[in-house]
Amino acid sequence: MNTKLKAIVCLLFLVISAQSRAQELEIKPYLQDVEPNSAVVMWQTSIGDESILEWGTSPKLGKKASGTSEAVNFDAVQLHTVKIEGLERFTEYYYRVRTGKMKSDIFQFKTTPFSDDGEDFKLVAMSDMQYDHNQPNKFNEVVNEGVIGYLEKEFGGNLPDNLAMVLIPGDLVERGSKFFQWKDHFFNPAEKLFSEVPVYPVPGNHERNSVYYFKYFNLPENGTPAYAEHWWYKDYGNTRVIGLDSNDGYRDLYEQLEWLKKVLLETEKDDKIDFVFAQLHHPYKSELWIPGEEDFTGKIVKELEQFSTKTGKPSIHFFGHTHGYSRGQSKDHKHLWINVASAGGAIDNWGEFEGKDYDEFTVTQDEYGFVMVSVDGDRKNPKFTIKRISRGNTIEHRENELRDSITIFRNERKPNVPLAISPVKSDIEITNVIFKAGEFKSDYSGAFHAASNWQVSTTESFEKPTFDRWKQYENWYYKENRQKDDDLTDEEIQRLKPNTTYYWRVRYRDQNLNWSDWSAVKTFKTKEK
């Protein structure tokens, strides 16, 4: 073969190769920032800059929208973005994407309702699905056998009808700067879910503030303009979801905390919003892994607690970083602490790292899984229910087993005021003093005794109690319920001061985080030394 003929053959090979690459859909369509009247669809192709989206209210489609593409890496790979507008709220649509001769399958999605529509919905929260070389298919399993399998078994029907959004508080990939991991380890395993349900992440430390993270996601543009997509909020029905960045370089920024305060102030005045769900990566407290704690998250918790108590609107902060599930609740506020890991990252097993039994947490489990949240949009009595669905761990597999659940009502449902019984006299011994109160009562069906708060003070004001203890009805730590057989109607204090007059009171809490009013104040005096 002469030189000229070889050149022609090589050229034809390159042309055919390029055309072949143009047909490859590397990342299937995935949904971003779905609104009542619009939606964003993104996908990745090996080559080709045409970005066409066909859509309609039936599989026949019939309408078309075009968008943009950009090189996502230092090669011909193209990331496509199309925004569809003019949609109807809370309506199911069909769509497919096209680049050159390549066409995707037809998928479905559903637009969001308005805040005052009173619609019920469900969301899933999971995190830390970064690749684990010992369990390389775990994220695929958690998504397809876990989330999708659970929804199909429990509800049947279409995926967009069963799930409104996916929240991910960080660590989507093992190393955010490695381009191939986004396709191979994150988008491809979850393509069936993300093609029909919009995904809303916040960055974790493993994303390493990578440019790929910010290219791959089209998040709400309502954060501080100079820090676009580092923090944002998204409304779905009666719930406001707030995304925050707890990573180094951003957690100490004055602008982020001030932005949050402003958003919460606006939410306070919005009668259509009943609940606030925040997500960020790092825990404030971690029972499985103390070294992962961050004080910044404590500042966020404080803002959410104050907001919930002031407005009566319950709140949650979802987090990850520690690879296991934990659920806790603030003592004085209707605020939940929920670690939604691990969806793929190696489990932080009990005893493997330094841990601590914190008062706030009632459940901690070293297991894979996800959290399902069902929100009731009833305008008169809205509520939400959290369910932890477990996939077990490397020692014991669990097939979508319900391992924890809690329901929170927007409206206050106070238990009855408890009866303070004893001590109530003089000459009380100063050691091993047992405080006793009456049984738990509530006017609401199904309510039960979930916590008690005991205060002992040397003044009637209780401004600075000598003792302020609260116990919850369960405390699962290191696979043991440390509150087993405690009926919460008595509390022992080891030692008091002699010849001192004390005042004490107690309040009870139900399982929905409603505190009763304080009991009547009782008084007693200890013996002289």
KEKOL-456671 format. One line per field, with one value per residue (C-alpha): x negated, y, z negated. Coordinates in Angstrom, 1 decimal. Layout:
N
u	X; ...;
v	Y; ...;
w	Z; ...;
This chain:
529
u	0.0; -1.5; -1.9; 1.0; 3.4; 2.3; 3.1; 6.6; 7.3; 6.1; 8.3; 11.3; 10.6; 10.6; 13.8; 15.6; 14.1; 15.4; 18.8; 18.9; 18.0; 20.8; 23.3; 22.2; 24.3; 21.8; 24.1; 27.8; 30.2; 30.5; 32.9; 31.9; 33.8; 37.4; 39.9; 43.7; 43.3; 39.7; 37.1; 33.4; 32.1; 28.4; 26.5; 23.0; 21.9; 18.5; 18.6; 21.0; 22.3; 26.0; 28.3; 31.9; 34.7; 38.0; 40.8; 44.6; 47.4; 47.4; 44.7; 45.5; 43.6; 44.3; 42.4; 38.7; 36.3; 32.6; 29.8; 26.1; 23.1; 19.6; 16.4; 16.3; 12.7; 9.6; 11.1; 14.2; 16.5; 19.5; 21.9; 25.3; 27.9; 31.4; 34.1; 37.7; 40.1; 43.9; 44.8; 47.8; 47.4; 47.5; 47.8; 46.1; 44.0; 42.2; 38.8; 35.8; 32.6; 30.7; 27.2; 26.6; 27.8; 27.8; 31.2; 31.9; 34.7; 37.9; 38.1; 40.6; 40.6; 43.0; 43.1; 43.4; 46.6; 47.0; 46.4; 50.0; 51.3; 51.4; 49.7; 48.1; 44.7; 41.7; 37.9; 34.9; 31.7; 28.5; 24.8; 21.2; 21.6; 17.9; 16.3; 15.1; 12.7; 13.8; 17.5; 17.3; 21.0; 22.5; 23.9; 25.5; 27.1; 28.3; 30.0; 31.5; 32.2; 32.6; 34.3; 36.0; 36.8; 38.3; 40.5; 41.7; 42.6; 44.2; 46.1; 45.9; 46.6; 44.2; 41.0; 41.8; 45.2; 43.5; 40.5; 40.1; 36.3; 33.0; 30.9; 27.2; 25.2; 21.8; 19.1; 20.6; 17.3; 14.0; 11.9; 13.7; 10.8; 10.8; 13.0; 13.8; 15.3; 18.2; 19.5; 18.4; 19.0; 21.8; 24.0; 24.0; 25.0; 27.9; 29.0; 32.4; 33.2; 31.7; 33.3; 36.8; 36.2; 34.1; 31.0; 29.9; 26.4; 24.1; 20.3; 18.4; 14.7; 14.2; 15.4; 12.3; 14.1; 13.6; 14.7; 16.4; 18.9; 20.0; 20.1; 22.2; 24.9; 27.3; 28.6; 30.9; 29.2; 30.5; 27.4; 24.8; 23.8; 20.1; 20.5; 23.0; 24.1; 22.1; 25.4; 28.9; 32.5; 35.3; 39.0; 41.2; 44.8; 44.8; 41.1; 38.0; 34.8; 31.6; 28.2; 25.0; 21.2; 19.5; 16.1; 12.8; 12.6; 16.4; 17.6; 15.9; 17.3; 19.3; 21.5; 22.8; 24.1; 25.6; 27.3; 28.8; 30.1; 31.8; 33.4; 34.7; 36.1; 37.9; 39.2; 40.5; 42.8; 43.9; 47.1; 47.0; 43.8; 44.3; 40.9; 37.2; 34.8; 31.1; 28.3; 24.6; 21.8; 20.1; 21.7; 21.7; 21.6; 20.8; 21.2; 19.2; 16.4; 15.6; 12.7; 15.2; 17.0; 17.1; 18.1; 19.5; 22.4; 23.1; 23.7; 26.1; 27.9; 28.3; 29.8; 32.3; 33.2; 33.9; 36.0; 38.1; 38.8; 39.7; 41.9; 43.2; 42.0; 40.0; 36.6; 34.0; 30.3; 29.2; 25.5; 23.0; 19.2; 19.6; 20.4; 23.4; 26.9; 27.7; 30.9; 31.1; 33.2; 32.5; 33.6; 35.4; 36.4; 38.4; 35.3; 33.9; 30.3; 30.0; 26.9; 28.1; 24.9; 23.6; 24.8; 21.5; 18.5; 16.9; 18.8; 17.3; 17.8; 18.4; 15.2; 13.1; 12.7; 13.1; 16.8; 19.1; 22.6; 24.3; 27.5; 29.2; 28.9; 31.3; 30.2; 26.8; 26.2; 23.1; 25.0; 25.6; 28.9; 31.0; 33.6; 37.1; 39.1; 42.8; 44.3; 48.0; 49.1; 52.4; 52.8; 54.7; 52.4; 49.2; 46.6; 43.6; 42.3; 38.7; 37.9; 34.4; 34.3; 31.3; 29.1; 27.2; 23.4; 20.6; 21.5; 25.3; 27.3; 30.6; 33.0; 34.6; 35.4; 37.1; 34.7; 36.0; 38.9; 40.2; 43.2; 43.2; 46.3; 46.3; 49.0; 48.2; 49.6; 48.6; 48.8; 50.5; 48.5; 46.8; 47.4; 44.3; 44.5; 41.4; 39.2; 41.3; 40.1; 37.2; 34.3; 33.6; 30.4; 27.8; 26.8; 28.8; 31.8; 34.6; 37.0; 40.4; 43.2; 46.6; 47.4; 47.3; 50.7; 51.7; 55.0; 53.7; 54.1; 50.9; 48.7; 46.3; 43.6; 40.4; 38.3; 38.2; 36.4; 35.6; 34.4; 33.2; 32.3; 31.5; 33.8; 37.4; 36.4; 34.4; 32.2; 29.1; 30.3; 28.0; 29.0; 30.6; 31.0; 32.9; 33.3; 34.9; 36.9; 34.2; 30.5; 28.9; 25.2; 22.7; 25.6; 27.0; 30.1; 28.7; 32.2; 33.8; 36.3; 36.3; 39.9; 38.7; 40.8; 37.9; 34.4; 31.6; 29.1; 26.0; 25.1; 26.6; 25.4; 26.3; 28.6; 29.9; 33.3; 33.9; 36.6; 37.4; 39.7; 40.1; 41.6; 42.5; 42.0; 43.9; 42.3; 43.3; 41.0; 43.8; 42.9; 45.5; 45.5; 43.4; 44.9; 45.7; 42.5; 41.8; 39.3; 37.4; 34.5; 31.5; 30.1; 27.4; 24.0;
v	0.0; 3.3; 6.3; 8.3; 5.3; 4.8; 8.5; 8.2; 5.0; 6.7; 9.7; 7.5; 5.6; 8.9; 10.1; 6.8; 6.8; 10.3; 9.5; 6.4; 8.4; 10.9; 8.1; 7.4; 8.7; 8.6; 10.0; 9.5; 12.5; 13.6; 16.2; 19.4; 22.4; 21.3; 24.1; 24.3; 25.8; 24.7; 22.0; 21.5; 18.4; 17.6; 14.7; 13.9; 12.6; 11.5; 14.1; 16.5; 19.8; 19.6; 19.8; 19.0; 17.9; 16.5; 16.6; 16.4; 15.2; 11.7; 9.4; 10.9; 14.0; 16.6; 19.6; 20.5; 22.7; 23.4; 24.3; 24.5; 22.3; 22.7; 20.7; 19.2; 17.9; 18.4; 16.3; 16.2; 15.1; 17.4; 18.2; 19.3; 21.5; 22.3; 24.2; 23.5; 26.3; 26.9; 23.7; 23.2; 22.7; 19.2; 17.6; 14.6; 15.0; 12.7; 13.5; 12.3; 14.0; 14.1; 14.9; 14.3; 10.8; 9.7; 9.6; 8.6; 6.4; 8.2; 9.2; 10.8; 13.6; 15.6; 19.4; 20.7; 22.1; 25.6; 26.0; 26.4; 23.5; 21.1; 18.3; 15.3; 14.2; 12.1; 12.7; 10.5; 11.7; 9.7; 10.6; 9.4; 7.1; 7.6; 4.6; 1.9; -0.6; -3.3; -2.8; -1.3; -1.9; -0.7; 2.6; 0.8; -1.6; 1.2; 3.1; 0.3; -2.5; 0.0; 3.2; 2.1; -1.4; 0.0; 2.4; -0.2; -2.6; -0.1; 2.1; 0.7; 3.0; 5.4; 6.7; 10.4; 9.9; 8.3; 10.5; 14.3; 14.8; 13.3; 15.1; 14.3; 16.0; 15.4; 13.0; 11.9; 10.6; 9.4; 12.2; 15.0; 16.0; 12.6; 13.1; 9.5; 9.0; 11.3; 9.1; 5.7; 6.0; 8.5; 9.1; 5.7; 3.6; 6.0; 6.7; 5.1; 7.3; 10.6; 10.4; 10.7; 12.4; 15.6; 15.4; 18.2; 17.8; 19.9; 19.4; 17.2; 17.1; 14.4; 16.7; 18.9; 21.9; 20.5; 22.3; 19.1; 19.4; 22.8; 21.8; 18.8; 20.4; 23.2; 24.2; 27.1; 30.5; 32.1; 32.0; 34.7; 35.6; 35.4; 31.9; 30.5; 26.9; 26.7; 27.5; 27.8; 26.9; 25.0; 25.0; 21.9; 22.3; 23.4; 22.6; 24.7; 22.8; 24.7; 23.6; 24.7; 24.3; 23.1; 22.6; 24.3; 27.7; 28.2; 27.3; 30.3; 32.8; 35.5; 35.7; 32.1; 32.5; 36.0; 34.6; 31.8; 34.2; 36.2; 33.2; 32.0; 35.5; 35.4; 31.8; 33.0; 35.4; 32.9; 31.2; 28.7; 27.1; 24.7; 22.9; 23.6; 20.9; 21.9; 19.7; 20.1; 17.6; 17.7; 16.7; 18.9; 15.8; 12.3; 9.2; 7.0; 9.3; 12.3; 13.5; 14.3; 17.0; 20.6; 23.6; 25.4; 22.9; 23.8; 27.4; 26.2; 24.0; 27.0; 29.1; 26.4; 25.7; 29.4; 29.6; 26.5; 27.7; 31.2; 30.2; 26.8; 25.4; 22.2; 21.8; 19.2; 19.2; 16.3; 15.5; 12.8; 12.5; 9.8; 6.6; 5.3; 6.4; 8.6; 10.3; 12.8; 15.8; 19.0; 19.2; 22.5; 22.8; 20.9; 20.2; 16.8; 15.8; 13.1; 11.5; 9.9; 7.9; 5.6; 5.0; 3.4; 4.6; 2.2; 1.9; 3.5; 0.4; 0.6; 0.8; 1.5; 5.2; 7.5; 8.0; 9.4; 8.8; 12.2; 13.1; 14.3; 11.0; 8.1; 5.9; 5.2; 2.3; 1.3; 0.4; 1.2; 2.7; 5.8; 8.0; 8.3; 11.4; 11.6; 15.1; 15.6; 18.9; 19.1; 22.9; 22.3; 19.7; 19.2; 16.7; 14.7; 11.2; 10.1; 6.4; 4.9; 2.0; -0.2; -2.3; -3.7; -3.9; -6.4; -8.6; -8.7; -7.9; -6.2; -6.1; -2.6; -3.1; -0.3; 0.5; 3.8; 6.2; 9.4; 11.7; 15.4; 17.6; 21.3; 22.0; 21.8; 18.7; 19.1; 16.2; 16.8; 18.5; 15.7; 15.4; 16.1; 13.6; 13.5; 14.6; 17.3; 17.4; 18.4; 16.3; 14.6; 12.7; 14.3; 11.2; 9.1; 11.3; 9.9; 12.2; 10.8; 12.0; 10.7; 8.7; 10.2; 11.4; 13.0; 13.9; 12.7; 9.1; 7.1; 9.6; 7.9; 9.0; 9.7; 11.9; 13.6; 16.7; 17.2; 20.5; 21.1; 24.6; 26.6; 29.4; 29.3; 31.1; 28.1; 30.6; 28.5; 25.0; 23.0; 20.0; 19.9; 16.4; 14.9; 11.3; 9.8; 6.5; 4.9; 5.4; 2.9; 3.2; 0.5; -1.9; -1.6; 0.3; 2.1; 3.3; -0.1; -0.5; 3.2; 4.4; 8.0; 8.7; 8.9; 10.2; 9.7; 12.5; 11.2; 14.0; 17.3; 20.0; 19.6; 22.0; 23.5; 24.3; 23.0; 23.5; 21.0; 20.5; 18.1; 18.1; 15.2; 14.9; 12.7; 10.9; 13.7; 16.2; 18.0; 19.0; 19.4; 22.5; 22.3; 20.6; 22.6; 23.5; 21.4; 22.1; 20.2; 20.7; 18.4; 17.3; 19.1; 17.6;
w	0.0; 1.1; -1.2; 0.3; 0.0; -3.6; -4.4; -2.8; -4.8; -8.0; -7.3; -6.7; -9.9; -11.9; -10.3; -11.0; -14.5; -15.1; -13.8; -16.0; -19.0; -18.1; -18.7; -22.3; -25.2; -28.1; -30.8; -30.3; -30.8; -34.4; -35.9; -37.6; -39.1; -38.3; -38.9; -38.5; -35.0; -33.9; -34.2; -33.3; -31.6; -31.3; -29.6; -28.3; -24.9; -23.7; -20.9; -19.3; -20.4; -19.3; -22.3; -21.4; -23.8; -22.6; -25.1; -25.6; -27.8; -26.2; -24.7; -21.3; -22.5; -19.8; -21.2; -20.9; -22.8; -22.2; -24.6; -24.9; -25.3; -26.7; -26.8; -30.3; -30.0; -27.8; -24.9; -22.7; -25.5; -25.7; -28.5; -27.3; -29.1; -28.0; -29.9; -29.1; -29.9; -29.6; -31.6; -33.8; -37.6; -39.1; -35.7; -34.3; -31.1; -28.7; -27.1; -25.3; -24.2; -20.9; -19.8; -16.1; -15.3; -18.9; -20.6; -24.2; -25.5; -26.5; -30.2; -32.4; -35.1; -37.1; -37.7; -41.2; -42.8; -44.2; -47.9; -48.7; -46.6; -49.6; -47.7; -49.5; -48.3; -49.1; -48.9; -49.5; -51.3; -51.1; -51.1; -51.0; -48.0; -47.0; -45.5; -47.8; -46.2; -48.6; -47.7; -44.2; -43.3; -46.6; -45.3; -42.4; -44.8; -47.2; -44.3; -42.3; -44.8; -47.6; -46.6; -43.4; -44.7; -47.9; -46.0; -43.6; -46.4; -48.7; -46.2; -42.6; -39.7; -38.1; -39.7; -39.2; -41.0; -44.0; -44.5; -44.2; -44.7; -45.7; -48.3; -48.6; -51.4; -49.9; -49.0; -45.6; -44.3; -45.8; -44.3; -42.6; -40.4; -38.7; -35.6; -35.0; -38.5; -37.8; -34.9; -36.1; -39.9; -40.3; -37.2; -35.6; -38.6; -39.4; -35.8; -36.2; -39.2; -38.1; -34.6; -36.3; -39.6; -40.0; -42.2; -44.5; -46.0; -48.2; -48.0; -50.5; -51.2; -48.6; -45.8; -46.6; -45.3; -41.8; -38.7; -37.6; -40.4; -39.4; -35.7; -36.3; -38.4; -37.5; -41.0; -42.0; -41.4; -44.6; -46.8; -47.2; -43.6; -44.3; -45.5; -43.1; -43.8; -47.0; -48.9; -47.6; -48.5; -46.7; -47.5; -46.9; -48.1; -51.7; -52.3; -51.8; -51.2; -51.9; -50.6; -52.4; -52.0; -55.2; -53.5; -54.3; -52.6; -52.7; -56.2; -57.7; -55.2; -56.8; -53.6; -54.0; -57.5; -56.8; -53.7; -55.8; -58.3; -55.6; -54.0; -57.4; -58.0; -54.7; -55.4; -58.8; -57.0; -54.4; -55.6; -52.7; -54.1; -57.0; -57.1; -56.5; -55.5; -55.4; -54.1; -54.5; -54.6; -58.1; -61.4; -64.4; -66.6; -65.5; -67.7; -65.4; -64.4; -66.6; -64.3; -61.6; -63.6; -62.6; -64.7; -61.7; -61.6; -65.2; -64.1; -61.4; -64.0; -66.3; -63.5; -62.6; -66.3; -66.9; -63.7; -64.6; -68.1; -67.0; -64.1; -65.2; -61.8; -62.4; -60.8; -60.0; -59.1; -56.9; -56.9; -56.2; -56.4; -59.1; -57.3; -59.2; -60.2; -63.2; -64.2; -67.0; -68.1; -69.9; -73.5; -73.4; -69.8; -67.2; -65.2; -63.9; -63.3; -60.7; -59.2; -55.9; -55.1; -53.8; -50.3; -49.2; -51.2; -53.6; -56.9; -60.0; -62.1; -65.9; -67.8; -64.7; -65.6; -68.6; -69.3; -72.0; -73.3; -72.8; -74.6; -71.3; -69.5; -70.1; -67.2; -65.6; -63.2; -61.3; -58.2; -54.5; -53.5; -52.7; -54.4; -53.0; -53.9; -53.3; -53.6; -54.2; -52.5; -54.4; -55.0; -58.3; -59.9; -57.9; -59.0; -57.8; -58.5; -58.4; -57.7; -57.7; -55.2; -55.8; -53.5; -56.4; -56.4; -55.5; -58.5; -58.2; -55.1; -55.4; -52.5; -52.7; -56.4; -58.3; -61.1; -62.5; -62.1; -63.5; -62.6; -63.2; -63.1; -62.2; -64.8; -68.5; -70.2; -73.9; -76.3; -79.6; -82.4; -84.5; -88.2; -90.3; -93.2; -95.3; -97.1; -98.8; -102.4; -104.6; -105.9; -102.6; -102.4; -100.2; -98.3; -95.8; -95.7; -93.5; -91.9; -91.0; -88.7; -87.5; -84.4; -80.9; -79.5; -76.3; -74.6; -71.2; -70.2; -69.8; -71.7; -74.1; -76.5; -74.6; -76.9; -80.3; -81.4; -85.1; -86.5; -90.1; -91.3; -94.4; -93.2; -92.0; -88.7; -87.3; -85.4; -86.3; -87.3; -89.5; -87.5; -84.0; -82.7; -79.9; -79.0; -75.9; -75.7; -73.6; -73.2; -70.7; -71.1; -70.2; -69.3; -72.8; -74.0; -77.0; -78.0; -78.1; -81.0; -81.9; -82.0; -82.3; -85.4; -87.9; -87.9; -90.4; -91.4; -93.1; -95.5; -96.6; -99.0; -102.7; -104.5; -101.2; -100.0; -96.4; -93.9; -91.2; -88.2; -85.3; -81.8; -79.4; -75.6; -73.2; -70.2; -67.9; -69.7; -71.6; -75.2; -77.8; -80.0; -83.2; -86.2; -89.3; -91.2; -94.2; -97.0; -99.6; -102.0; -102.5; -105.9; -107.7; -107.2;
